[in-house]
């Protein structure tokens, strides 16, 4: 569950090796036509895992994207952004899909982008990864990807700058769709505390093996790590998010529990133990309180968030 797939492993199962046109010197950037990758690999089942690279996908068809603890049912054309911190799996529903995708690592954007990639809404933990496009928007995005396909084959000395500009254009294209007005706003002290709290919380996930344990469980645990008083942490988080620290921890814990129940065959008692519950009954009560169903009922049911 949620192991990390490296770029080398991706190329191995997609192409039986690394394609010749990979830009090793510029963050391992590459771009592909979806139809070509399907015909090359003949693979349908994609494992649920984190990747050690970013991916931007423009896809037309009907698909399920298992993303963290949610399943996005996407029909039509979508622009989807995947980050290295969130595990995901793609499951095609329609027989054919068309479009493009590009992949790259952080190094591709070194000193090129005004904001850190992980801070952008589409790449942020808990952010919105999927943008539904109409026909006109699809044609615009296709045009950007077509430029990437041509440029990656070129010998132009400054092609990294051009490729970065195309990715940046896609990012801002999506942000305009979302009408985001806070991308570069200066954060206040409470927002910074909340951001660091969120990073510490997410650093404990995903749970990838049965020996791993969720350790920072209480507001005081996080306050100690942040060297602030627990009351200060609670006030900052409530002002920034409108929720309590404990509620955010519980929501994330419940989300990871759902992902483990959905994507592993681990015994439920082991899942509870990994999430910090010493007794199965405690895990059962926690899960039922936050999801209105028991772990065993959730595992045997068919729960899907439409998006």
N, C-alpha and C positions, 0 to 999 in steps of 0.2 A: 504494500500500500504506500502510495506517495513517495516512492523512491525518487532519486534525482536522475533524470536522463541527461547524459552529456551530449554535446554537439556531435561528437564522434559516433556515439551510439545512434543518434538520429540519422546521420548519413548512412550508417551501416545498414539499418533496417529499411531505409527508404531507397537507397541506391546501391547497396552492397559495397559501399566505400565512399570516400570523399570526392565530390565533383571537382573537375579541374579548375573551374572558375571561382572557387572560394577565395575571398579577399582576406587572406591570413593577416596581412599587415594592417588592415583597417577594421579590427573588431569582428573578424569572421563573418562579414556581411554576405548574404546571398539572397536572391529572389527567384521564385519559381512560378510556373503556370500550374495550377492545381491539376488539370487534366493530365499533364505530363507525369506528375509524381504518382498519381493513381495507376496509370498504365505501366509505370516503371516498376512499382513495388508489388502491385496486385494485392496490397494489404488492406483489410477492412478494419480489423480489431486494433485499436490503439490503446496502449496501457495507460492507466490513470497514474500520473506521476508529475512531479515538478520537473522543469527543464532548467538547464544552467544558461539559458539564453532567452532573449525577448523574441516575440513573434507577433506580426501584424498580418491578419488574414482578411482578404476581401472575397467573400464566397456567396454564390448564388445557388440555391437548392433548399432542401429541407434537412435539417440536422439537429441532433441533440449535442449540446456541449455540457458535459459534467464538469462544473467549475466550482472548486472548493466543496461546500456542502449542498450546492444548488445544481439544478439541471435546467439549462436554458433551451427551450424549444424554439428554434429559429427557422422561419420559412420565408423565402424570398431572398433578398440581398442584404448582407450584413457586413459591417466593418468591425472586426473583433481584435482586441488587443490582449495579449497574454504576457504575464510577467514571470520572472524566475521564482517568485516566492509562493505562488498559488498553484497547487496541483490541478490538472485538468485532463480530460479525455474527450476526444471528438468521436461521435457515433453517427455516421450518415444514415438518414432515413430514406431519402430519394436515391434512385439508382445512379444518377449522375450529378456531379457538382462541377461548377465552373468558377473560375476566378484566379486569384493570385495570392501568394503569401511571401513575406520576407522574414528573415531571421538575422539576428545580430547580437553582439554582447555589449556590455557597458562601454568597453574601450572604443567602440565605434563613435560614441558621442563625446569623448573626452574633449573638454574645452570648446565644444561646438554648440551646446544647447544652454539656454539661459537658466533653465530649471533642471534639477535632478530628475531623471526619468521616473524614479520611484515616487516622486511627489506629484506627478501629473495624475489627474483624475482617472484616466483610463488604465494606468498601471499601478495605482495605489491599492493597498490592501483594503478590500471592501468597497472599492470604487466601481464605476460602471464600465464593464469591458466591451459591451456590445452596442452598436449603433445601427439601427435599421435605415436603409437607404432607399430613396425612390429612384426612378429610372434616370433622371437627370443627375442626381448625386452619384449614382453608380457609374455613369459614363465619365464623370469628372475623376473619380477615384481610379477607375480603370486607366485613364490617361496617365496618371501619376505612376502607376505600376508599370505601364508600358515603357515609360521613360527609364525606369529603373532597369528593366530587362535589357534595354539597349545599352544603357550606360555601363552596366556591370561587365559587358563584353568588350568595352572599348579600352584603348590604351591611353586615354586622356590623363595627363599628369595630375590634374586636380579633381579627379572623378569622385574622391571621397567627399569633397565639399558639395558636389552636386547631389550625391546620394543622400547625404545628411539633410540637404535642403528638401529633398523629396519626402523623406520620412517626417521632417518637421512640418511640412505642408499637410501631410495626412493627419498629424496630431492636431494641428490647428483647425483643420477641416472638421474633425470630430468634435472639438471643443466648441466650435461655432454652432454645430447641430445641437449641442447640449446647452448652448447659450451660457457658458460658464463665465462669471464675472470676477472670480476670486483667485484666478490662477497665480498671479504674482503679487497678491496683497501681502503686506508685511504682517507677520504673525505677532500677536502679543504674548506675554509671558505665559498666560494660561493655555494658549494654543500650543506653545512650545512644550509645556509639561505634558499636555495631552498627546502630542505627537510622539514624545519619547516613551510615554506609557504604552501607547499603541505598538511601538516598535518592540519594546520588551515583551509585550504580550504575544505578538506574532512570532517572535524569535523562538518560542517554545513549540511552534507548529511548523509543518504537520508532524503528527506522531507517525513515525515510519517503521518502527519495529516494537515488539512486545516487551523489550527491556527499557524502553524510553518512558520517562514519567513527567507529567505536568507538575512543576514544582512551585511556581509563583502563583498562589491561589487566592490570596487575600489582598485587600487594599493596603494593609500594612506591609506585606511582602514587597509590593511595588514601591511604596513610599521609602522603605529602607534602601532599595536599590537606587532611588532617585535622590536620596539625601534630603528629603523634605518631610515635614510633618504630615501624618496621614490626613489630618483635617484640611491642610492646604491642598493636598492632592485631590481630595474629594470635592472641594470647592471649585478648583480649576476645571476638573472634568465635568462637573455639573454645569458650570457656566458655558463651557465650550460645546458640550454635546446634549445637555438637557437630561442626561442619565447619570445614575450613580456609578461609581467605580465597580462596585460589586455586580451591578446589572450588566455592565460591559464584559466583565470577566465571565459571568455566567452565560451570556449570549454566545461568546466565542467558544466556550467550552461545549455548549450544546451543539454548536455548528460542527465542531470537530467530532463529537460523538456521532452525529448523523452521517458524516463522511465515512467514519470507520465502520459503522453498521452497514452502510450501503456498499462500500467498496472492498471490504475484507471479509474473510470467513473466520476471523478470530472469535473465540468464545466471548460472550457478552461480559462475563466476569473479568476476563483479561482486559477488555476495552475499558471497563470501569477502573481497574487498577492503574492502567497507564494514564488515565485522566485524573488520578489522585484520590480515588475512592477506595478506602481500605475494605469496605464491605459491599458486596453486590447489591444489598437492599438500599444502601445509601445512593448508589448510582441510579438504581431503578427509580427511587423517589425524586431525585434531582431531574432526571430526564423527563419523567411524567409531569413534573411541575412546570417545566419549560416548554414542553411540546404537546402536552395533553394526550400523550400516548406512551406506552411502555417501550423499552428498547426492543423487546422481541416482536411486538406488534409493528413497530416501525420497520424492522428488518424484513418482515414478511409482507409488508404492504407495498403500495405503489404510490410514492409521494413525489410530486413533480411541481416545480414552480414554472409557470409559463412566462416566457419573456420574448 
